[in-house]
Each structure stands twice: as C-alpha cells, then as structure tokens.
Amino acid sequence: MPPQATAKRLSLETVVVWALLAVVIVAAVAVTPWNAVPSAATKAFVIGAGAIIALALYILARLGRGSVVLPPALLLGALWLPALAYLLSAAFSGAGFSAAAFGAALDTDTFGFILAATVLGSLFALSPRRAEEFKRLFSLFGWALGIMAALQILIVIVGQFAPGTIAPSFSLLGSLGELGSVAGLGLVLSLVALRTLALSPRRRAQLYVLGALLLVALAFANLTLPWVLVALAALALFVEAVMRRAPAGGSEELEGAALIEEDDAGPAGGERPLIAPLVVLAVALFFLIGGTLGNGLTTALHISSLNVRPSWQSTLATAGSVYRSSPVFGSGPDTFGAHWLLARNAALNSTVFANIDFTAGIGSVPTSFVTTGLAGVLAWVLFLGAFLFFGGRALLLRSPEEPLVRYALLASFVGFGYLALLAILSVPGPFVYALLFVFAGIFISAARYAKGAAQWGVVFGRSPRVGFVIVFCLTLLLLAAVAAAYALVERYVAVADLARAEQALAAGDTAGAAAAAQSSLSFAPSAAAYEAQALAALGQMNAIAGDATLSQAAAQQQFQAALSAGINAALTATQLAPADYTAWITLGNLYAAVVPLGVADSYDSAKAAYAKAGALNPTSPSIPYLLAQLEIANKDLPAAETALKQAITLSPSDTQAILLLSQLEVASGDLQSALADAKAAAYFTPNDPNVLYQLGVLEAASGDLQSAVSALSAAVAANPQFANARYLLAAAYAKRADYTDALAQLSAIAALSDDNKQAVAADIDALSAGENPFPANLLAASSTSLSQ
C-alpha cells in the first residue's frame, strides 16, 4: 500500500510536486499570437528551465529530509538510455558538442532537450509517492485539459467573427498538431478513468463534459494519427467492458454448462456503462472514414493546417547513407536535415514542397535512429521494450490493490503507449515529446506499489558511507544545475535575439538586423547568427550602392567595411556549420556582389562557395541558377547557359531558370530556342504576368503579332497595373493599325499616375491623329534585357 498523508502541511516535497505540475502546464501554453520567438523554442526553454528548478528543489528536499527513496531501479535506468545514446553521439559522432547540446534553437533532437525531458521524467518518478498525489496529478491534468479545450473552442468561435482580433487557427498549445495530440491523450485517459474508477455522479458528469470538449478540440485539429490511436483505445475499452459485464437476466441459461473461467478475471464492470467508449469510437471512425467531411469542417472554420514530413522511404534512405560512414553513433544530434539533403529525391522539385528543407524524418524516434546511430536504436528499443514488458506484467499479474494507484499505473502506461506511438509515427512538438518521459516517470513511481515490486531507500545518518556518496553527488548535481540554468538562459536569449534579427531582415531593416545578430552572438555564438549578420551586411552593401547622397570616397569606404564584415561573418558561419549549405550560399552571394566591380579573386571565391553549397545540396535547382547569374556577371554566357540547363534538368518547371535561359538565347541570336523556352515557362505558370510579358515580346519579335497580343493581353489581365505590358500591347495593336485598342491601353497607362500621363501624352496625341508613334524596333528581340 502507498503511504498515506498524516497531516496537511506544505513541505518542500509537496512544493516539488507542485513545481512539476507547474512546469507541465506552463510548457503547454508557453505561446502567444504575438511572440516573435518560435513557440517550440519557448516550450523547450520552459521544459529545460522547469526541470532544472524542480531538480534543485528535489535535491534541497532530500538533503533536508536526510534520506532518499528510489522506485524500481531497472525502469529508472531504462528511462536514461536515450539520453545516454545522445551523449555518446554528441561526443563521438564528430558534430560540435555545443550544436549537439542545443541545436539551432533548442531543438528536440538534441542532447540538451532529451536530457531535460529525462530529468523531468525522473523527478516524476521520484517525487509523487502517495495516492493523493497521483490523484492530484491526474485531477489537475484533467482540469487543465478542460480549460484548454473550452478556450480553444472559444478562440475558434471568436475567430469566425473577429479574425483581426485572433486567428481561428491559433492554437493555445502552439500548433494544431500539439492540440490534436494532447486532446487525444486526454480523451483516452478520460475513458480509462470512466472504466476503472468508482466515481460519484458529479465526477462522472465532469468526465463526460471533459470528453465532449476534447472530442470537439480533436475534431478541430483533425489529424489522422491521434484519431487512429483514440479509436484503438476506445475499441479496446469497449471490448473490455463487454467482457466484464454480468450476463443479462442472471445466469439461469448457463445452469448445467461447463464455464471457462480465468483465476483473475477482475471485478465485474457491469455497473459502468458502455456508451462512452462506443460514442468515441463512432466519432473517430466518422472522421477517419469520412475524411472529406472532417476536412470540410476545418476548411469552413478556417482552421485547416498542413503537416508535411519525409516518408519512411526517405527516412530509411537517409539512415542508410549515414550508416555507411557512421553506423555506431550516427551523424550527430540535430543533423538529420543536412544528411537528408544528400539523399533527397530530385522529384520533389516538381512538387509544392520543393523549397522545404526537412530537419526531421517520418517520426522523432526514427530521426533519432539516424542521428544517434545503432547506439540510439539499442537505447530506444531497450527503453520502450522495458516499459512494455514490465508495464504489461504489472497490469496483468501484479496490479496494485489501491484503486487510485491502480488507475495511475494503468493511465500512465496507456498514456506512455499513446505518446510512444506518436513519437515513432510523427514528429510531435517539444511539449508532447516531453510528455512521453513524464508519463514514463509517473508509471515508474506507481510501479513501486505493484505486487512483488520493490523500492529501496537510504537514510544518510544510518548509512554514513553510502549517505556521504549520495550527499556528495547531490551537491555536485545542484551546482551543475546552476551552471546548466545559466547556459540555458544564455542560449534562449540568443535565440530570441536571432529571431529579432530575422524579422528585421524580412522587413528590410539591415541596421536593426545587424544589431540583433550581434546581440545574439554576445550570448551564444551560432552559425545562424553569423549568417544573419552576413545577410545584413549584404543588404547594407546594396543600400550604399544605391545611395546617391554619399560622396564617392565615403561610399567606397562604407561599402568596403560592410563587405569585409559580411565576408568575415559568413566565413565564421561556414566554420561553425560546415554542413549548412545556406551559409555557403550567403558567402557566395557576398563575393558575387562585387564581381561586376572587378574585385580580385571575387569570382573564384564565389564559384567555390556555390560549388560547396551544391555538394551539400546536390538536388537544389537554385544553386545552379545562382551560378548562372555569377557567370553572367563574369560575362561568360556559354557557362551561364550550361548552369541554367542543369537547373532546368533538376526542376523542369523552374520558370525563373527557363526565362533567364530564354534571354541568353536571345542575346546569342537563337530566337526560336528562346521562344520555345518562354512557351515552356508559360505552360508551367500560365498566370504569371512576367512570364506572359516575356512570351509576348518574343512572339512579337518572331513576327507572330496575334500570339503576341494574346500573351500581352493575358499579362495585363493578370496584372492591370503592368504598365510595360500595356505599352508593348499598344505597340502591337498600332503595328496592326488597330489604333483604337492601342489608344485604350495608353489611356489606361496614363490613368495610373501623373508621371505616366506625362510620359505617354505625345503618343496618345499621335494615335488620336491616326499615326503610329512607336519606334519600328520596339518589338524586336534585342529589347529584352538580361536579368542579373
């Protein structure tokens, strides 16, 4: 039997339990609609900081109590196996330890996050030990879920009428994926409670209301995997309920029959209705089978979301390429994305996901198999296998007698299984991923009261030698927690400043971006911050080149300073993250920017940087396109054509490469090839006004005025303010002596602005007089300029 509380008093041990609950709740809702920092980084920071604070409180409580009590050591040891695999991978895979510990932004596939989640799970295994503490854990979890679901429903309703106040797709948990995962988990635990606990009518009604709210929240998220897991749980509970029901009308019809009975069939559940699991199962099947109806609901409410990740085939291909060189410890924590690019299928370039660089595989656990190697595979298999084996044995053969503890054991085991499947088959956010370790910890704590289980404790005063070792280790751990807290805060502030730098870059505020990037670097040097600094320098170079108010000497001095700072930052980024192709592209862009100025070695340096980026991301069409622009700046048009053909081979629908190749062919006098390429571009993007404009020019140059008018008219229809397209369309009309339509186009240009009105005034007068005012060579192919 678990120990019972003898008096109500606030002890440090109780504070630890409340602190753990606070960490879970704060981590769940650590997101706002206006937060500039990514919510995943904020949640990971809360989990890490909360684990450190709770650990410090636990150590102080144990030192104050003078004793320590441990649950089954085998399960507690299994909990630490993934963290050990990440530690070994960080140390021996060749990846930098700082990057392996924190990643780019406190990512989940890092040693630091797995360590924080493991510490949190261990504290849940060590701290709650009484029946009322288990009751408090699940009761508070239920209330938090109910409030979350009710607020989420309110957000969707308000968002329908006031989307400017809050978007209906905003999730209190940071994403609809997190919402669906947590709602499904809560729904499963509610069903377990209804089936296993003797509840008062009031409590049972509360659970029914909670289940209804969670069903609605799950419908809003409308994710297949949570629906499948909920359906399986509901089916299992329904079958279990039917098996435990007493025979209807008594057992008269069984008189004289030889009954097949098991020794421990468990208590009858006839007094517990079957309706709850049956309703949940029906609703889940409704959304799974009638998928279009669920999608229609989310679309109508403007809450649909896109959840994209690599397939099993792509994940296994990445794993195969990594295992050929680093089978034991993998590629290193948080390095999946770099190796996925090397194994990436070029067919993705023809899809809407062409520009997405995935940082994880089909699931979090399979991603870990890639980044931590066979050490990670062994760790996860032993971790999950130990819990499945001991959990099944405890529930089937050694179930505790205390009802609340029995429910805690069953609920934590079911929750652990649900979350483990999510981690294997999807990529949950940091909160849901950390819950996997939390539920493992709760299960360990409850398992100490299974029949035949053992826990052991040490009183420091009664065992001086063992006590000294434990106290010494706890003291060192307390000091380490302080150091870890300092490093974690530094890293989070650096991530926040980096987010500000990226926002400033997007807004064109290069000075603000440079200042924010420098602030980020002052807290924690990272390749991403150096890259942001380099991009800010490139923006400053462009601004200086276009500033007519600066003297030549001042402009040259400022330009040189920005160039030097940008190159130094980009070089540092490539040194910190040599496998990050974007850092090499940034370095190449800086060198390429000064190639037209004739700066020594700039062309060779830019070409080498682009080549390195291409080696890291061999299926990207954007890198050959950048190389083609570099060759144009170096006035090597045949080399530029070769690079563009490579880009088009990688992505036949790359219209920017097709158009640039068309312009090069015009420059070389190959009008027919240029026209064919322009038609190909228009085929892939039939509503792009720029593509249609280019096609119209080339059609006119080839002498096909009818096709030129059609293409230019389509360009004007796609963009009514496209003055250049209207002007050339007017010229085409005038060349056919259709002065009325030509005059209509020029009148539309004049209506756009006073400057335009003045520019076309003479042409309008000429057309009104029945004359063609346009130069004879206006529609010639030579009028097409090269894009650089």
N, C-alpha and C positions, 0 to 999 in steps of 0.2 A: 504494500500500500504506500502511496506517496505521502510524505509528511504533510500534516495539516497546519494551517496558521493557528497560533495560540493567542495572538493579540494583534490588534490593528495599530501598527506604528510604521512610520516612514523610515526605513533603514536604507543604507547605501545599496544593499542588494536589490531592494524594491526600486530604487532610483535607476539601477542598471536596466531592469526590465522595462521601465517606462521610457528610458532613453532609447532602447532598441525599438520599441513601438514607434517612438517619435521619428527615428531615422527612416523607417519604412514609409510612414505617412508623408513626411516631408519630401522624401525622394520621389514618391508617386506624383506629387503635384508641383514639383520644382520646375515650373514653366509658366510663362505669361505670354500673352499675344504680342507684347512689345519688347520682349527680351532680345537684345542683339546677339547674345551668346547662344550658340546652339543648345537646345534643351538637353540633348544627350550628354554634352559635356557638363552641364549643370547637374544633372542627375548623378552622373558618375562622381562628381566632386562631392555631392551630398552623401553619397554612399561611402566614399573614402573617408571624408571628414567625420561622418557619424560613426563609422567603425572605429576610428582612432579614439574619439571621445568616449564611446562606450567601453572600449578596451581599457582606457585609463581608469574609468570608474570601476570596472570589474577588478582591476589589479588593486586599487585602493581598498575596495570592499574585502578582497581576500586577505590583504595584508592586515586590515583592521580586525577581521574575524580570526585570523591566525590559523586558518585551515582552508583546504580546497577539496571539493568533491567532484569526481570525474565520472561521466557516463561511460558506456561500453567503449573501450579504447580502440577496438578494431574498426568500428564505424567512424569514430572521430578521426582516426588515421586515414581512412579511405577518403574522407572529406578533403584532406590536404593533398591528395595525389595530383589533381590538375594543377594546383599552384606549384608543386614541386616540378612538374613537367615544364611549366612556363619558365621557372627559374633556370632549369638546366638548358633550355633552348636559348634563353637570353644570354647565358654565359658562354655557350659553346657553338651557337649557330653562326656566329660571325656578325650578326646585327649589333649595332651600338646598344649598350645597356640602357642608356637614357631613353632612346627611342623605344626599346623593348619594354621599358617600365611604364611609360606614359603614352606612347604613340603620338600622333599629330595633335589630338585634342581629347586626352583622357579616354581613349577608345577602349572598347570592351575586350578586344583580342590582344590584351597586353598583360604582362606580369603584374603590374600595379593594380589593375582592376580586379583580376582574378584573386589576387592576394586580399584586397579589401573585401570582396564578396565572401571569401573563405573565412576571414576573421569574423565578419558579421554572422555567418552561419555557425561558426564555433561558439560565439557568445550566446546565440540562441540555444545551442546545445548545452551550455554550461549554466546559464542563469535561471530560466524558468524551471522549477522543480516541483512545484506544488499544484494540486488540482485546480485551485482557484486562479493560479497564474496561467494555466492553459486555458481556462475559461475566459480570463481577461483578454488573452491574446486573440482568440477567435471571435469573441464578442466585439472587441474594438475593431477588428478587421471587418466584421460584418457591418457595423455602423458606418465605418469609413467607406465601404463599398456602396452602401445605400445612399449616402450623401453624395458621393461621386456620381452615381448613376442618375440621381434626381437632378443634380446641377447640369449634367451633360444633356439630359433631355430638355431642360430649360434653355440651355445655350442654343440647341438646335431650333427650338420654337422661336426664341428671340431673333436668331439669325435669319429666319424666314421673313420677318417684318422689318428688321433693322440691321441689314448686313454691314452697314457702315460702322455700327457700334461693335459688333463682334461677328466674325465669320461663322456660319453654321458648321463648317468643317473643323473649327478649332476644338482640340481635344484637351481636356484637363490633364491628361497623362502625357501630353506631348505629341502624340500621333494616334491615328485611328487604329493602327496595329497594336499599340500598347493597350488602348481602350478595349479592343476586342479580346485580347489575351487575358487581361485581368478580369473582364466581365465573365468570360467563360470559366475562369478559375473559381471565381466567387459563386457562380451558378452551380458548379459541380460540388463545392463544399457545402452549399445550402442543401442540395439534395441528399448528401451524405448525412447531414445533421437531422433532416426530417426523417430519415430512415433508421437512424441508430440511437437517437436521444429521446428520452421520455420528456416531452416538452409540455408546458402549460398551454392552454388555448391561446393566451396572449402572445407567448413566444412563437407558437406555431403560425399565428396570423402574421407576425412580423416577418418570419422567414418567407411566407408566401408573397408578401409585398416586396421584400428584397428580391426574390426570384423574378417577379414580374418586371421590376425596374431593370434588373440585369439582362433579362431577355430583350428588352427594348434597346438597351445600350449595345448589346451584341448584334442586334439587327442593324443598328446604325453603322457599326464597324463593318459588318457583312464580310467577314474573312472566312475562307473555306476551312482552313485548318482548325481554328477554335470551334467552328460548328461541328466538324467531324469528331473532335475529342469530346465535346459536350454530348453529342448523340451517342457515342460509345459508352460514356459514363452513365447516361440516362438508361440506355438499354440494359447495361449490367445491373443497375439498381432495380429496374423493373423486373428483370428475371429473378433476381434475389428475393424481391418482395413476394412474387408469386410463389416461389418455392417455400417461403416461410409462412405463408398464410395457412390458417387452420382450415380443414375441409368444411365446405359449406353444408349446413344442415347436420352437423355432427359426424360421427364415424360409423353409423349403423350399416351403411353399404359396404364397409370394409370388414364387417364381422366375418370371421372364418377365413379371411385372406391372410396369407403369409406376407408380412410387411418387410420391405427392405429399408432398414434404418441405419443411420450412422451414429456412432457413440456421441459425437458432439455436433449435433445439427444446429445448436444455438437456440436462443429464445425465439418463440413464435413472434411474427410481426403482423399478425392479423389485425391488430388494432391501429396499425399505421396505414393510411390509405395509399392506393397505387396511383392516384391521379397526378401527383406532382411529376414523377419521372416520365409518365406516359405523355403528359402535355408537353414537357420539354422535348421529348423525343419527336413528337409530331411536329412541333415548330421547327426544330433543327432539320428534319427531313424536308419540310416545306421549303426552307431556304436553300438546302443543298440540291434537291431535285428541281425545284422551280427557280433556278439561278437567275433567270432573266427578271423574275418578279422582284427578287431582292435587289438586283442591280437597278431596276426601275425605281424602287423606293429610295435608294440612296441618291440616285440622279435627280429625282424630283425634289428631294430635300437639300440638294447641293452639298452633299457630304461624301461623295464618292472619292476614293483615293486610289493611287496606283502603287502596287507593291511588286517591285521587279528585283530579281536576283538571278545569278547564274544557275544553269541547270545542273543536275547530277553529273551529266557527261562532261560539262565544262569544269566542274569542281574536281572530278576524278582526273581529267587531263592535266589540270594544274598540279594536282598531287603527284601524278606520275613524273612530270618534268622536275619537280622538286626532289623527289625521292631518288632520282638518278644521280644527283650530286650530293644531297644531304639527307640520307634516309633516317638517321638516328634522331637528330634534334631539329629537323625541318629547316625552313627558310628563316625562322626567327619570328617572334611575336609581331603582329601588325604589319606583316609584309606580304599578305596574300595578294593584294592588288598589283604589286609590281610583277609577280610571277604569273598572275592571271593574264596580264597583257602579253607576256611572251607566248602563252598557249592560246591566246584569243583567236577565235574563228573570224576570218575576214568577212564572212557572210553577214555578220552583224552590221557592217557598214551600210547595208541596204535596208535596215530597219530603223524604227524611231529611236532605238537605243544605241545608235552609232556613236554618240558622244558621251556615253556613260562609262565611267571607269569604276568598276565594282571593287570594293575593298573587302568583301566577304563572299563566301561561296553559298551553296544552297542552304546551309544552316550554320549556326555558330559552332557546334561541335565538329562537323566536317571541316570547317575552316581551321579549327584548332588542330585537326589531324595534319593539315598542310603546314601550318606554321610551327608546330612543335614536333613533327615527325613521329616516328614509331614510339618515342617516349610518351608523347601525348596520347597516341592510340591506346597504349597499355594503361596509362593513368585513367583515361575516361572509361575504358572497359571495366577495369577493376572497381572504380568508383561507382558506376551505375550498377554493375553486377553485384557488388556487395550490398547495396541498398535493396535491390530487387530480391536477393536471396534472403537476407536477414529480415527484410520487411514482410515478405510472404510467410516466412516461418513464424514470425512474431504474431501475425494476424491470424494465421490458420491454426497454429499449435500452442502459442503461448500468449494469447490475448489477455491483457490486464483485467482485473476484476472491477476496478473503479471505473464507472461509466464515462466520466469526463476524460480520464486518461486514455481509456479505450478509444473514445472519439478522437482525441488528439493524435493518437497513434495512427488510426485509420485515415483521418483527414489529411495529416501531414504526408502520409505515404501516397495517397491518391493525388494530392497536390504536387508532390515531388514527381510522380509519374507523368502528370499532365505537363508540367514545366519542362521535364526532360525531353519529352516528345517535341515540344515547341522548340527547344534548343537544337534538337537534331534536325528537324524538318523545316526550320525557318531561322531568321536572324532577328531575335527579339531585341528590344532596346535594353539599356543598362538596368532599368528598374526590374523588368520581368526576368532578365538574366540573373540578377542578384537574388530574386525570389527563389530561384532553384536552390541556391545554397541555404537560404533562410529556412525553407521547408525541410531541407535535409537536416539542418540543425534541430528544428523542432522535433523531427522524428527521432533523432538520436536521444534527445532529452526524454521523450516519452518512452523510448525503448528500454530505458533503465528499469522500468516497472513491469516489463513483460515477465511472464512466468519463467523462472530459471535464469533470468538475466542478472548481471552483477554490476555493481558500481563500487568504486573504492575511493577512499578519502584519506587525507593526511592532515593530522594536527601538528603544526610546526613545533610546538613545545614538547610533544610526546616523542617525536622522531627528529632529534636535533640535526642529524646529518642530512637526511632527506629534506627536512624542512629548510636547512641552510641553502641547499642547492635550489630548491623551489623559490625561496625568497630572493636569492641572488638572480635567478633567471627572470623572475617577475620584475625586479628592479631594472634590470637591463632592458627588458621589454618596454617598461614605462618610459625610459629615456629614449629608446628607439621610436616610440610612438610620438614623442615630442618632435624629434627630428623629421619623422615622416610627415607630421602635420605641417611643419614649416615648408618642406619641399612641395607638398600638395597645394598649399595656398599660393606659393610662387607660380606653380605651373598653371593653376586656374586663372590667376591674374594675367599671366602671359597669354593664355587662350582668349580671355576677354579682350585684351588689347589687340590681339591679332584679328579678332572679329571686327573691331572698330576700324582697323586698317583696311580690311577687305571691303567694308561698307563705304569707306571714304574713296577707295579706288573705283568702286562701281559708280559713285556719284561724281567722279572726276576731280576730287579734292586731293591732289597729289601731295600738297604740303601736309594736310591732316593725316594722310596715309603714311607718309614718311615718319611723322612724329609718333603715331600709334605703333608702327612697326618697331621703332627704336625703343619705345617703352616696353613692348613685349620682349625684346631681346635683353633688356636690362634685368628682367625677372628670370627668364629661361631661354637661352639661345635655341632656336629651332630653324630648320631649313625653310619652313613655310614663312616665318617672319622675315628671313633674309630675302626670300623670293618676293615678298610684298614690298620690301624696301627697294629691290631692284626694279620692280614694276613702277613704283612711284618715281624712281629716277628716270625711267624711260618716258613717263608722262611729262616730267619736268623738262626733259630734253626737247620734246615736241612743242611744249609751251614756249620755251626760249626761242626755238627756231621760228615760231610764228609771231613773236613779239616785236613789232616794228618800232616800239618806243626805246628799245635798248640800243646803245651805241655798238658798233661792231666789236670793239675791244671788250666791252662789258659782256656782250652776248657770247663771245668766244670763250671768255674766262668762266662764265657760269655754265656754259654747255660742257666744257672740259671737266669742270668739277662734278657735274651731275653724271657724266659718262663714267668718270673714274669711280665714283661712289657706287653707281649701279653695277659696274663690272665686278668690283670687289665683293659686293653683296651677293651677286649671282654665283661667283666662283665659290664663295663660302657655302652657299646653299647646295651646290653640287658636291662639295666635300662632305657635308653633313648627311646628305641623302643622295649618294651616287646612283641609286636605282630609280630616282624620281625623274621621269622624262620631262616634266613640266619645268623643272629647274634648268635643264639643258636648253629647252626652247627659249626660256627667258634670257639666258646667256646669249644664245644665238641671235635673238631679236635685238639685243643691245649692240652687238657687233655689226649686225646687218644695217642698223640705222645710220651708221657712219660710212658705209661702203660708198655711197654716192659722193661723199666728201673726199674720197681718196685717202683715207687714213690707212697707214701702213699696217699690213697683216690683218686688217679687219675682215676681209673676205675669207681668207683661210681659216681664221678663228671662228667665224660664223658658220662656215661649212662644216668644220669639225664638230661644233656643238650640235648642229642639226643631225649630223651623222650619228652621234652618240644617242640623241633622243630617238632617232629612227631604230637603232639597235635595241633600245629598251621597249619601244612600242612599234614593232615591225608592221602591224596591220593598219596603222592610222594613216588615212589619206591626207590629213592636214600637214604632216611633216614634209612630204614631197612637195606640197603646194607652197609651203614656206621656202623650201629650197629653190623652187622655180622663181619665186619673187626675188630671191637673192641673186640668181643667175641673170635675171632681167636687169637688176641694179648694176651687175657687173658687165652688162652688155654682151652676154653670151646666150643669144636666143636659141641656138640648137640645144644647148644643155638645159635650158628652161623648158623647151618642148619635151625633152626626154623625162624630166621630173614630173611634168604635168600628165604625161601619158601613164607614168607609174601611179600617180594619184587616182587617175580615172580607172586604171586596172583594179586598184583596191576598192574603189567605190564608183561604179558606173553611173550613179545618179548624182555625183558631186558636181552641181551646176557651176559653182564658182571656178572649179578647175576647167570645166568644159568651156566656159566663156573666155577665160584667160587664154586657153589654147586657141580658141577661135580668133582672138585678137592677134595672137602671134602669127597665125596663118595668114591673116590679112596683111600684116606687116611684111611677110615674106612673099606676098603676091598670090597665095593659094586661096583664092576666094571660094572655090567650090568646097574645099575641105572646111573652111571657116563656116560656110553656110550650113553644111551638114552637122557640124558640132553645135551650132546655135539651135538648129531644129531639135537635136537630141536634148539640149538643156530645156527647151520649151516643153518637150514631151514629159520630162520629169517634174517640172514646175510650171504648169500651164497658167497659173495666175500670178506669176512673179512679174511685176511691171518692168523691172530692169532687164530680165531675160527677153521679154517680148520686145522691148525697145531695141536691144541688140539685134534680135532677129529681123525686126523691121528695117533697120539700117542696112543689113546685109542683103535682104530681099530687094531693097531699092537699088543697091549697088550692082546687083546681078541683072537689073532691068525688069524685074517682076514687080511692077508698081501695085498690081492688085493684091498680091500677097503682102507687100509692104504696108499697104493701107490697112489690111486686116490685122496684121500684127501690131501696128502702132495704135489702131483703134482699141484693141484689147488692152494695150498698156495704159491708155488713157482711161478706159473703163475701170481698170484695177486701181488706178491712182489718178483721180480727176485733177489733182494739183501738179501733175508731172508736166511742167512747162516745156522741157526739152522735147518730150514725146509729142506734145501738141504742135510744137513749132515744126518738127520734121514731118508730122502728119499734114500740116498745112502746106508744106513744100511739095509733098507727094500729090496732094489734091491740085495744087497750082500747076504742077508739071503735066497733069491730065486735063488742064484748063477748067477744072471744077473750082472756080473762084468763090462760089457761094459757100461751099463747105470749108474751103481754106480760110475765108473771112470769119466763119463761125469759130474756128479753132484759135485764130489770133485774137478775136474778141474775148474768148474765154481766158487767154493768157493775160490780156490787159486787165481783166476783172480781178486777177489775183493780187495785184499790188500796184501802187503808183509808179514804181520803178519799171515794172513790166509794161505798164501802159505807155510810158515814155519810150521804151525800147522798141516797141512794135508799132508805134504811131505811123511812121513813114510807110511801113509795109501794108498797114491797113488802108492807108490812102491810095497806095498803088493798086491793091486788089479792088478797091471800090471803083477805081478808074478802068478796071479790066486789064490790068497789067500784072505780069509775074515778077515780083520783086526779089525772088530768091536767086542766089548765085547758082550757076549751072553745075558746079561741082559739089554743091551742098550735100547731095545724097550719095556721093562717091564713097567707096570703102575706105579711102585714106583718111576720112574724117573721124574714123573710130580710133580712140586713144587707148594706149595700153594701161591696164590697172597695175599699179605698183604698190 
